[in-house]
């Protein structure tokens, strides 16, 4: 990915440089060629000024001054040696009177028919081309009279070479810009692909079963850090779910093994006795039926525990705590009467809270089931709804049972823990379910000894606005 990003960045840079520099290079070459031609024309006019005296006879003379012609020839040679271009000087008739550096042109040749020379003899500068040779001819004038021409010639390749030298700097700058862009693109691509590569490695390790792997969310762009943080949150959630499934599978296999083994042994005994001792076989089958009931309760508890494990916090919704408490107390009242135990609801004001739907119902069912089972006859189980100003909503289930020791209180919410002196056949996961439901609802569950004896089982939930 890094090389693809680098290629993309460099491709965009090349297109931008081409769109900007190619027209500019063409323009600069054209300007440079025009400048060189203008310099040649300037030199031709300068030479024309010096040739005027040699091409115009002195006053009263019939021919040019020989010394002036010699001087003109020296000037032409000196210019050609110093500047490079060839020079041809003609008289008013187009005959060459001095030349140097122009192949194929000799003194005495007639150039009157050459287009640029003919134009210059007419009094106007002209530019001509003969193969690879570029020539500029200008008139030599004395007053308003054209007495000859000066033609400066140079090879076209020389003009191109000079123009290329001028534009080469721009090409070098474009190359440096492209290299700088490539370096910057490589740095940017690395800053993007580096964290992504590390995140990919973390993903591969998580896919391989290492749920303790976490991505580095302290480096890279803010978007990449946010992605790494989301990945870590997802990995933590996934690790929790996998751990819950493993724990659930271990708990289920451990807790189901004993009743299933006992049930199998009882059925084997009943099968062996059904012919010889039907009465004892029937008694064993009754024990097996009770074992099936216990197994059913255990399975129901495990399913409830699994649902509580996977409860999603975003399912929380406002609930009417007072209404739920009144409803559950009314449901459990008949069973409490059978145990000669009363249920009293103390509601200190209309209370609402945020909770997973159905969570408070199950919490109260567990608390009331335990409280009624341990409450002595003629006692009362109190259900208190407490809503302190500005504080959370609390629900207390108070009994006058034997209570729990400090060590028992510390383990009461552990899965499958049962009090050694328990007098009822429970699965040991009711309080574990309570703790999970309270946590899923954003609250807490707790057990405390009640002054005067008994237990205070409570749940604290965030108040709904």
FENQUISUL-V746722 format. One record per pair of residues at least 24 apart in sequence whose C-alpha atoms are under 6 Angstrom apart, sorted by the first residue. I is the first residue (numbers start at 1). GAP is how many residues later the second one is. Records with the same first field share a line. If there is no record, write none. Layout:
I->GAP + GAP
//
This chain:
2->187 + 191
5->184
6->179 + 180
9->176
10->172
29->134
32->131
44->106
48->92 + 102
52->88
73->25
85->68 + 69
86->66 + 67
87->64 + 65
88->62 + 63
89->60 + 61
90->58 + 59
91->56 + 57
92->55 + 56
132->24
211->28
263->25
298->129
305->128
308->128 + 129
313->127
315->41
316->38 + 39 + 40
317->37 + 38
318->35 + 36 + 146
319->33 + 34
320->32
321->30 + 31
322->28 + 29
340->37 + 38
341->36 + 37 + 38 + 39
342->38
343->37 + 38 + 39
344->38
345->37 + 38 + 39
346->37 + 38
347->37 + 38
348->38
352->111 + 112
353->109 + 110 + 111
354->108 + 110
355->86
356->85
359->78
363->71
366->64
371->28
374->27
375->24 + 25 + 26
392->69 + 70 + 71
393->67 + 68 + 70
394->65 + 66
395->63 + 64
396->61 + 62
397->59 + 60
398->57 + 58
399->55 + 56
400->53 + 54
401->53
402->52
403->51 + 52
//
